[in-house]
């Protein structure tokens, strides 16, 4: 079972790189980063079961880099969404008729 998880992790990280190099995924895509996080964690788990500690560390670092990229991608999406909402609100305000001066 643990060997299968290790192979899935390795296949995930290699598959992510293959998809990237073929132009089927962007390096900033959530899919690419998630494949690297999951692949790194599964490979680290399998490596730990076999006591291959250098491999455990390198796979955990790989997963952490991917996790950082996931966070940045999600944060950028949130910022873009908030900016779009703000720009929409500004456009709506600009389209409303001007209020008349009550002192005139």
N, C-alpha and C positions, 0 to 999 in steps of 0.2 A: 504493500500500500504506500509506504513512504517513498519507495523508489518511483512509483507512478507520479506522486506529487512533484518529485524532483524533475522528472521528465516533462511534466506539464509546465513547470516554471521555466525550464530551459527553452522549451518550445515557444512559450509565450514571449520571452525576451528576444529570442532570435526572430520569431515571427513579427514582432513589433518593428525590429530593425529592417527586416525584409520589406515590410509594407511601407516603411519610411523611405528606404532607398529606391523603391519602385515608383514613388510619388503617389501612392495610394492613401497615405496618411501624412498629415502635416506634423512637424516636430512640436508644435504648440497644441496639438489636439488632445482632448481629454482621453480619447481612446488609446492613443500612443502612450501617454503617461500612465494610465491605469494598467495597461498590459505590462509595463515595466515594473510597477509597484507589486502587482500580484505575482508576476514571474519571479521577481527578486525574493519575495517572501517565501514562496513555495520552494525555490531552490535553496534558500537559507535553511529552511526547515529540514529538507532532506539531507543537506550537508551536515547539519548538527546531529542528526540521527547516526551518521557515519563517523562523527568526530573530526570532520574536515574543517577545522576552525578558520583557516585563512579564507576558505570558500564561503563560510558563514558570514564573516565580516564583510567581504567584498560584495556579497549579495544583499546584505542589509544596507550597506552604503548605497548600492544601486537602487534599492527600493526607496530609501530616503530621498535620493535625488528625484526619483519619479514622484514621490509624495509632494515634494516642494513644487514641482512643476504642476501637479494637480491643483494645489493651493493657489498658485499664481494664475492658472487658467480660470479657476472659479472666481477669484477676486477680480480679474479683468472683465469677466462676463458680468459680474455684479456692477462694477463701475460703469460699464457700457450701458447696462440696463438703466441705471440711475441717471446717467447723462441723457439718455434718450427720453426718459420720463420728464426730466427738467426741460429739455428743449421743446417737448410737446406742450408743456404747461406754458412756456414763454410764448410759443406761437399762438396758443389759445388766448392768452392775455392780450397779445398784440392785435388780435382780430376783433376783440370786443370794442364796441363804440366808446369813444371818450366820454367821460362823465362831464356834465356841464358844471361850471363854477356856480355854486349857490349864492355867491355874492354879486353876480352880474345882474 
